[in-house]
């Protein structure tokens, strides 16, 4: 029987996803990580596994090469930067993600961070818990300019929320002009977006091109009153440059749902900086989004095993896995 490894932490033996996979004739093995998982532990978990339904497992070239039975990897989310897609393609492994699966969840969460930043909600609640009674003025979102870096499903889902709040929206994207159809969005280049925006919200995938996209030079182009919001990937931001920018008053602050190293290390320079608030990578995690991602991931995994993947991010594998030691 074909064995499937499930590492996504909210999927459990006997749940709807498990029943679906078993109903398709697959033998499921649940091994969610309980902390950072070492490569050799992941290799051991992948022993005898044909397909994997994963969260953010580090599927490196070395891990993939040693997982000699693996034919399919499905990421129960949008980002797939934890998977070495080039190595997977070379080894004949199909890799899929679930584009747009949590767009609504991310969009709503983005506005949660925008409101938290504008009204200093975290700082106020922390102050009250500490016995003080903070009364600093906040800011209204109405009339402010929101800059979206990226125009994928989540960014597009942000636009109607921004319109409802009366915000102006500018966006930088590599999406072809014939797909930039929303009249509520003004498409500009990155320097113009940075100089005009009161809030800059990141919604771009982490690629070699976007790694460190927001660095010292970009932060210095932003307004001194501007706030950076990141629900994309931590690596898109140069964190050292961000810490310096907030401490020096180059920008007002940042609300980060994602960071370069997760969980956030105890000695991270992001800690203890007034104006920087770090959350625990929850933008896409709602009950509804998790349910949809689990089932859609399972459906994609079964389809990929049949050679009919719908959301494959690499070319159709033609290599025979058995040819690789």
Sine and cosine of phi, psi and omega as CSV:
sin_phi,cos_phi,sin_psi,cos_psi,sin_omega,cos_omega
0.00,0.00,0.66,-0.75,0.02,-1.00
-0.92,0.40,0.77,-0.64,-0.05,-1.00
-0.98,-0.20,0.70,-0.71,-0.02,-1.00
-0.87,-0.50,0.79,-0.61,0.08,-1.00
-1.00,-0.05,0.76,-0.65,0.06,-1.00
-0.90,-0.44,0.90,-0.44,0.00,-1.00
-0.92,-0.39,-0.20,0.98,0.02,-1.00
-0.86,0.52,0.82,-0.57,-0.25,-0.97
-0.94,0.35,-0.32,0.95,-0.01,-1.00
-0.99,-0.10,0.04,1.00,0.06,-1.00
-0.99,-0.11,0.68,-0.73,-0.14,-0.99
-0.76,-0.65,0.46,-0.89,0.11,-0.99
-0.84,0.54,0.72,-0.69,0.04,-1.00
1.00,0.04,-0.10,1.00,0.01,-1.00
-0.98,0.19,-0.04,-1.00,-0.08,-1.00
-0.86,0.50,-0.65,0.76,0.01,-1.00
-0.91,0.41,-0.69,0.73,0.01,-1.00
-0.88,0.47,-0.68,0.74,0.01,-1.00
-0.90,0.44,-0.63,0.78,0.02,-1.00
-0.89,0.46,-0.74,0.68,-0.03,-1.00
-0.90,0.43,-0.68,0.73,0.02,-1.00
-0.92,0.38,-0.57,0.82,0.06,-1.00
-0.91,0.42,-0.40,0.92,0.05,-1.00
-1.00,0.06,0.14,0.99,0.05,-1.00
1.00,0.08,0.33,0.94,-0.04,-1.00
-0.97,-0.24,0.52,-0.86,0.04,-1.00
-0.98,-0.18,0.91,-0.41,-0.09,-1.00
-1.00,-0.06,0.61,-0.79,0.07,-1.00
-0.79,-0.62,0.89,-0.45,-0.02,-1.00
-0.99,-0.12,0.86,-0.50,0.02,-1.00
-0.66,-0.75,0.92,0.40,0.02,-1.00
-0.93,0.38,0.60,-0.80,0.02,-1.00
-0.94,0.33,0.58,-0.81,0.07,-1.00
-0.97,-0.25,0.05,1.00,0.00,-1.00
0.06,-1.00,-0.15,-0.99,0.06,-1.00
-0.82,0.57,0.79,-0.61,-0.06,-1.00
-0.98,-0.21,0.81,-0.59,0.00,-1.00
-0.95,0.30,0.49,-0.87,-0.03,-1.00
-0.81,0.59,-0.65,0.76,-0.03,-1.00
-0.92,0.38,-0.50,0.86,0.06,-1.00
-0.94,0.35,-0.61,0.79,0.02,-1.00
-0.94,0.35,-0.66,0.75,0.05,-1.00
-0.86,0.51,-0.68,0.73,0.01,-1.00
-0.89,0.46,-0.67,0.74,0.00,-1.00
-0.90,0.43,-0.48,0.88,-0.03,-1.00
-1.00,0.05,0.00,1.00,0.01,-1.00
-0.88,0.48,0.82,-0.57,0.00,-1.00
0.96,0.29,0.21,0.98,-0.04,-1.00
-0.99,-0.11,0.74,-0.67,0.01,-1.00
-1.00,-0.06,-0.56,0.83,-0.02,-1.00
-0.62,-0.78,0.52,-0.86,-0.04,-1.00
-0.74,-0.67,0.74,-0.68,0.10,-1.00
-0.96,-0.29,0.95,-0.31,-0.26,-0.97
-0.85,-0.53,0.34,-0.94,0.16,-0.99
-1.00,-0.03,-0.96,-0.29,-0.01,-1.00
-0.93,-0.36,0.58,0.81,-0.01,-1.00
-0.87,0.50,0.66,-0.75,0.02,-1.00
-0.98,0.20,1.00,0.06,-0.02,-1.00
-1.00,0.08,0.98,0.21,-0.03,-1.00
-0.98,0.22,0.18,-0.98,0.03,-1.00
-0.85,0.52,-0.65,0.76,-0.01,-1.00
-0.92,0.40,-0.69,0.72,0.02,-1.00
-0.89,0.46,-0.72,0.69,-0.02,-1.00
-0.89,0.45,-0.63,0.78,-0.01,-1.00
-0.91,0.42,-0.56,0.83,-0.04,-1.00
-0.99,0.11,-0.30,0.95,0.05,-1.00
-1.00,0.06,0.97,0.25,-0.26,-0.97
-0.94,0.34,-0.29,0.96,0.03,-1.00
-1.00,-0.08,-0.15,0.99,-0.14,-0.99
-0.95,0.32,0.76,-0.64,0.02,-1.00
-0.85,-0.52,-0.41,0.91,-0.11,-0.99
-0.66,-0.75,0.72,-0.70,0.15,-0.99
-0.80,-0.60,0.79,-0.62,0.05,-1.00
-0.82,-0.57,0.82,-0.57,0.01,-1.00
-1.00,-0.03,0.84,-0.55,-0.02,-1.00
-0.99,0.13,0.85,0.53,-0.01,-1.00
-0.02,-1.00,-0.20,-0.98,-0.07,-1.00
-1.00,-0.06,-0.79,0.62,-0.03,-1.00
-0.94,0.33,0.61,-0.79,0.02,-1.00
-0.70,-0.71,0.48,0.88,-0.02,-1.00
-0.94,0.34,-0.22,0.98,0.05,-1.00
-0.98,0.18,-0.10,0.99,-0.01,-1.00
-0.95,-0.30,0.77,-0.64,0.09,-1.00
-0.98,0.20,1.00,-0.01,-0.11,-0.99
-0.91,0.42,-0.61,0.79,0.01,-1.00
-0.88,0.47,-0.70,0.72,0.02,-1.00
-0.91,0.41,-0.66,0.75,0.02,-1.00
-0.87,0.50,-0.68,0.73,0.01,-1.00
-0.89,0.46,-0.70,0.72,0.00,-1.00
-0.88,0.48,-0.55,0.84,-0.04,-1.00
-1.00,-0.01,-0.01,1.00,0.02,-1.00
0.99,0.17,0.46,0.89,-0.01,-1.00
-0.98,-0.21,0.80,-0.61,0.07,-1.00
-0.98,0.20,0.75,-0.67,0.02,-1.00
-0.86,-0.52,0.79,-0.62,0.02,-1.00
-0.80,-0.60,0.47,-0.88,0.22,-0.98
-0.83,-0.56,-0.10,-0.99,-0.03,-1.00
-0.82,-0.57,0.98,0.18,-0.09,-1.00
-0.87,0.50,0.75,-0.66,0.08,-1.00
0.98,0.22,0.05,1.00,-0.14,-0.99
-0.90,0.43,-0.51,0.86,-0.04,-1.00
-0.87,-0.50,0.44,0.90,-0.10,-0.99
-0.86,0.52,-0.70,0.71,-0.02,-1.00
-0.91,0.43,-0.67,0.74,0.01,-1.00
-0.88,0.48,-0.70,0.72,-0.02,-1.00
-0.92,0.40,-0.64,0.77,0.00,-1.00
-0.89,0.45,-0.72,0.69,0.01,-1.00
-0.90,0.44,-0.66,0.75,0.00,-1.00
-0.91,0.42,-0.63,0.78,0.06,-1.00
-0.83,0.56,-0.69,0.72,0.02,-1.00
-0.94,0.33,-0.47,0.88,0.13,-0.99
-0.88,0.48,-0.68,0.74,0.01,-1.00
-0.94,0.35,-0.62,0.78,0.04,-1.00
-0.88,0.47,-0.69,0.72,0.01,-1.00
-0.92,0.38,-0.64,0.76,0.04,-1.00
-0.88,0.48,-0.63,0.78,0.01,-1.00
-0.94,0.33,-0.73,0.68,-0.08,-1.00
-0.91,0.42,-0.59,0.81,-0.07,-1.00
-0.95,-0.30,0.14,0.99,0.03,-1.00
0.78,0.62,0.73,0.68,-0.09,-1.00
-0.92,0.40,-0.69,0.73,-0.03,-1.00
-0.91,0.42,-0.72,0.69,-0.02,-1.00
-0.90,0.44,-0.62,0.79,0.00,-1.00
-0.92,0.39,-0.75,0.67,0.00,-1.00
-0.89,0.45,-0.62,0.78,0.04,-1.00
-0.90,0.43,-0.65,0.76,0.02,-1.00
-0.90,0.44,-0.69,0.72,0.02,-1.00
-0.89,0.46,-0.68,0.74,0.02,-1.00
-0.88,0.47,-0.50,0.87,-0.01,-1.00
-1.00,0.08,-0.01,1.00,0.07,-1.00
0.98,-0.18,0.06,1.00,0.06,-1.00
-0.98,-0.18,-0.07,-1.00,-0.04,-1.00
-0.64,-0.77,0.96,0.27,-0.09,-1.00
-0.87,0.49,0.67,-0.75,-0.04,-1.00
-0.72,-0.70,0.44,0.90,-0.03,-1.00
-0.93,0.38,0.55,-0.83,0.06,-1.00
-0.91,0.42,0.55,-0.83,0.16,-0.99
-0.95,-0.32,-0.20,-0.98,-0.01,-1.00
-0.77,-0.64,0.53,-0.85,0.10,-0.99
-1.00,0.07,0.54,-0.84,0.06,-1.00
-0.98,0.20,-0.48,0.88,-0.02,-1.00
-0.84,0.54,0.79,-0.61,0.01,-1.00
1.00,0.03,-0.19,0.98,0.02,-1.00
-0.99,0.17,0.34,-0.94,0.02,-1.00
-0.97,-0.24,0.79,-0.62,0.02,-1.00
-0.96,-0.28,0.83,-0.55,0.04,-1.00
-0.98,-0.21,0.86,-0.50,0.02,-1.00
-0.99,-0.16,0.85,-0.52,0.07,-1.00
-0.99,-0.15,0.98,-0.18,-0.13,-0.99
0.93,-0.36,0.47,-0.88,-0.06,-1.00
-0.63,-0.78,0.69,0.72,0.11,-0.99
-0.99,0.15,-0.24,-0.97,-0.09,-1.00
-0.87,0.50,-0.67,0.75,-0.03,-1.00
-0.92,0.39,-0.71,0.71,0.02,-1.00
-0.88,0.48,-0.67,0.74,0.02,-1.00
-0.90,0.45,-0.55,0.84,0.03,-1.00
-0.96,0.29,-0.35,0.94,0.06,-1.00
-0.95,0.32,-0.54,0.84,-0.16,-0.99
-0.84,0.54,-0.77,0.64,-0.01,-1.00
-0.90,0.43,-0.50,0.86,0.06,-1.00
-0.92,0.39,-0.68,0.73,0.04,-1.00
-0.88,0.48,-0.65,0.76,0.02,-1.00
-0.89,0.45,-0.64,0.77,0.01,-1.00
-0.90,0.43,-0.52,0.86,0.03,-1.00
-1.00,0.08,-0.05,1.00,0.03,-1.00
0.98,0.20,0.46,0.89,0.00,-1.00
-1.00,-0.03,0.41,-0.91,0.16,-0.99
-1.00,-0.05,0.66,-0.75,-0.08,-1.00
-0.86,-0.50,0.80,-0.59,0.16,-0.99
-0.87,-0.49,0.42,-0.91,-0.11,-0.99
-0.52,-0.86,0.61,-0.79,0.18,-0.98
-0.90,-0.45,0.72,-0.69,-0.08,-1.00
-0.38,-0.93,0.38,-0.93,0.13,-0.99
-0.99,-0.12,0.06,1.00,0.03,-1.00
-0.88,0.47,0.69,-0.72,-0.02,-1.00
-0.84,0.55,0.53,-0.85,-0.04,-1.00
-0.81,0.59,-0.55,0.84,-0.04,-1.00
-0.95,0.31,-0.09,1.00,0.06,-1.00
-0.96,-0.29,0.08,1.00,0.01,-1.00
-0.99,-0.15,0.96,0.27,-0.22,-0.98
-0.97,-0.24,-0.13,0.99,-0.09,-1.00
-0.98,0.19,0.91,-0.42,-0.04,-1.00
-0.93,0.38,-0.21,0.98,0.01,-1.00
-0.99,0.15,-0.10,1.00,-0.07,-1.00
-0.90,-0.43,0.73,-0.68,0.11,-0.99
-0.97,-0.23,0.85,-0.53,-0.05,-1.00
-1.00,-0.05,0.80,-0.60,-0.09,-1.00
-0.69,-0.73,0.05,-1.00,0.10,-1.00
-1.00,0.03,0.17,-0.99,-0.11,-0.99
-0.89,0.46,-0.72,0.69,0.00,-1.00
-0.84,0.54,-0.66,0.75,0.01,-1.00
-0.92,0.40,-0.66,0.75,0.03,-1.00
-0.85,0.52,-0.71,0.70,-0.05,-1.00
-0.91,0.42,-0.63,0.77,-0.05,-1.00
-0.97,0.24,-0.41,0.91,-0.07,-1.00
-1.00,-0.09,-0.36,0.93,-0.20,-0.98
-1.00,0.08,0.65,-0.76,0.17,-0.99
-1.00,0.10,-0.48,0.88,0.05,-1.00
-0.70,-0.71,0.74,-0.67,0.05,-1.00
-0.91,-0.41,0.88,-0.47,-0.06,-1.00
-0.91,-0.41,0.82,-0.58,-0.09,-1.00
-1.00,-0.05,0.78,-0.63,-0.02,-1.00
-0.64,-0.77,0.60,0.80,-0.05,-1.00
-0.92,-0.38,0.50,-0.87,0.05,-1.00
-0.93,0.37,0.43,-0.90,0.08,-1.00
-1.00,0.05,0.91,-0.42,0.02,-1.00
-0.72,-0.70,0.17,-0.99,0.09,-1.00
-0.82,0.58,-0.51,0.86,-0.01,-1.00
-0.97,0.26,-0.56,0.83,-0.08,-1.00
-0.99,-0.12,-0.14,0.99,0.02,-1.00
-0.89,0.46,0.81,-0.59,-0.03,-1.00
0.94,0.35,0.36,0.93,-0.05,-1.00
-0.83,0.56,-0.64,0.77,0.02,-1.00
-0.98,-0.19,0.99,-0.11,-0.02,-1.00
-0.89,-0.46,-0.30,-0.95,-0.07,-1.00
-0.84,0.54,-0.73,0.69,-0.05,-1.00
-0.89,0.45,-0.66,0.75,-0.02,-1.00
-0.93,0.36,-0.65,0.76,0.01,-1.00
-0.89,0.46,-0.57,0.82,0.01,-1.00
-0.95,0.30,-0.28,0.96,0.08,-1.00
-0.99,0.14,-0.27,0.96,-0.03,-1.00
-0.98,0.19,0.32,-0.95,0.04,-1.00
-0.94,0.34,0.48,-0.88,0.01,-1.00
-0.92,0.39,-0.33,0.94,0.02,-1.00
-0.99,-0.13,0.02,1.00,-0.11,-0.99
-0.98,0.20,0.41,-0.91,0.04,-1.00
-0.82,-0.57,0.68,-0.73,0.05,-1.00
-0.99,-0.14,0.73,-0.68,0.05,-1.00
-0.85,-0.53,0.76,-0.65,-0.02,-1.00
-0.77,-0.63,0.93,-0.38,0.14,-0.99
-0.89,-0.45,0.27,0.96,-0.07,-1.00
-1.00,-0.09,-1.00,-0.04,0.05,-1.00
-0.61,-0.79,0.62,-0.79,-0.05,-1.00
-0.87,0.50,-0.57,0.82,-0.06,-1.00
-0.92,0.39,-0.19,0.98,0.04,-1.00
-0.94,0.35,-0.35,0.94,-0.07,-1.00
-0.93,-0.38,0.69,-0.72,0.17,-0.99
-0.98,0.21,0.98,-0.20,-0.16,-0.99
-0.92,0.40,-0.59,0.81,0.03,-1.00
-0.89,0.45,-0.67,0.74,0.03,-1.00
-0.91,0.40,-0.60,0.80,0.01,-1.00
-0.90,0.43,-0.72,0.69,0.02,-1.00
-0.84,0.54,-0.72,0.69,0.01,-1.00
-0.89,0.45,-0.65,0.76,-0.04,-1.00
-0.90,0.43,-0.65,0.76,0.00,-1.00
-0.95,0.31,-0.68,0.73,0.00,-1.00
-0.90,0.45,-0.57,0.82,-0.04,-1.00
-1.00,0.02,0.00,1.00,0.01,-1.00
0.97,0.22,0.28,0.96,0.05,-1.00
-0.90,0.43,-0.67,0.74,0.16,-0.99
-0.77,-0.64,0.24,-0.97,-0.09,-1.00
-0.98,0.22,-0.55,0.84,-0.05,-1.00
0.13,-0.99,-0.10,-0.99,-0.01,-1.00
-0.46,-0.89,0.63,-0.77,0.14,-0.99
-0.88,-0.47,0.90,-0.44,-0.18,-0.98
-0.88,-0.47,0.90,-0.43,0.11,-0.99
-1.00,0.08,-0.31,0.95,-0.04,-1.00
-0.75,-0.66,0.55,-0.84,0.04,-1.00
-0.69,-0.72,0.23,-0.97,-0.09,-1.00
-0.90,0.44,-0.62,0.79,0.03,-1.00
-0.85,-0.52,0.86,-0.50,-0.04,-1.00
-0.84,-0.54,0.67,-0.74,-0.08,1.00
-0.88,0.47,0.33,-0.94,-0.03,-1.00
-0.89,0.45,0.84,-0.54,-0.01,-1.00
-0.88,0.47,0.47,-0.88,-0.02,-1.00
-0.87,0.49,-0.51,0.86,-0.04,-1.00
-0.99,-0.16,0.29,0.96,-0.01,-1.00
-0.88,0.47,0.71,-0.70,0.06,-1.00
-0.91,0.42,-0.23,0.97,0.05,-1.00
-0.95,0.32,-0.34,0.94,-0.01,-1.00
-0.97,0.25,0.58,-0.81,0.14,-0.99
0.96,0.27,0.27,0.96,0.03,-1.00
-0.98,-0.18,0.90,-0.45,0.01,-1.00
-0.89,0.46,0.85,-0.52,-0.03,-1.00
0.94,-0.33,-0.29,0.96,0.05,-1.00
-0.96,-0.29,0.84,-0.54,0.05,-1.00
-0.87,-0.50,0.79,-0.62,-0.02,-1.00
-0.92,-0.39,0.75,-0.66,0.04,-1.00
-0.95,-0.31,-0.06,-1.00,-0.17,-0.98
-0.92,-0.39,0.75,0.66,0.10,-0.99
0.81,0.58,0.88,0.48,-0.08,-1.00
-0.89,-0.45,0.04,1.00,-0.14,-0.99
-0.81,0.58,-0.69,0.73,-0.06,-1.00
-1.00,-0.04,0.09,1.00,-0.13,-0.99
-0.97,-0.23,1.00,0.03,0.21,-0.98
-0.88,-0.48,0.29,-0.96,0.03,-1.00
-0.85,0.53,-0.64,0.77,-0.03,-1.00
-0.94,0.35,-0.70,0.72,-0.02,-1.00
-0.92,0.39,-0.64,0.77,0.03,-1.00
-0.89,0.46,-0.70,0.71,0.01,-1.00
-0.87,0.49,-0.70,0.72,-0.01,-1.00
-0.91,0.41,-0.68,0.74,-0.04,-1.00
-0.92,0.39,-0.64,0.77,0.01,-1.00
-0.87,0.49,-0.76,0.65,-0.04,-1.00
-0.94,0.33,-0.67,0.74,0.02,-1.00
-0.89,0.45,-0.60,0.80,0.04,-1.00
-0.90,0.43,-0.66,0.75,0.01,-1.00
-0.91,0.42,-0.68,0.73,0.02,-1.00
-0.89,0.46,-0.67,0.75,0.01,-1.00
-0.91,0.42,-0.63,0.78,0.00,-1.00
-0.89,0.46,-0.72,0.70,0.02,-1.00
-0.89,0.45,-0.68,0.73,0.01,-1.00
-0.89,0.45,-0.65,0.76,-0.02,-1.00
-0.91,0.41,-0.62,0.79,0.05,-1.00
-0.89,0.46,-0.46,0.89,0.03,-1.00
-1.00,0.00,0.10,1.00,-0.02,-1.00
0.97,0.24,0.37,0.93,-0.07,-1.00
-0.82,-0.57,0.57,0.82,-0.01,-1.00
-0.84,0.54,0.67,-0.74,-0.03,-1.00
-0.99,-0.16,-0.37,0.93,-0.10,-1.00
-0.82,-0.57,0.55,0.83,-0.01,-1.00
-0.92,0.40,0.70,-0.72,-0.02,-1.00
-0.98,-0.20,-0.06,1.00,0.08,-1.00
-0.83,-0.56,0.25,-0.97,-0.02,-1.00
-0.87,0.49,0.38,-0.93,0.06,-1.00
-0.81,0.58,0.90,-0.44,0.00,-1.00
-0.87,0.49,0.72,-0.70,0.05,-1.00
-0.89,-0.46,-0.23,0.97,0.00,-1.00
-0.96,0.29,0.48,-0.88,0.06,-1.00
-1.00,-0.09,0.89,-0.45,-0.04,-1.00
-0.84,0.54,-0.54,0.84,-0.04,-1.00
-0.92,0.40,-0.25,0.97,0.00,-1.00
-0.99,0.16,-0.18,0.98,-0.03,-1.00
-0.97,-0.22,0.82,-0.58,-0.01,-1.00
-0.93,0.38,0.00,0.00,0.00,0.00
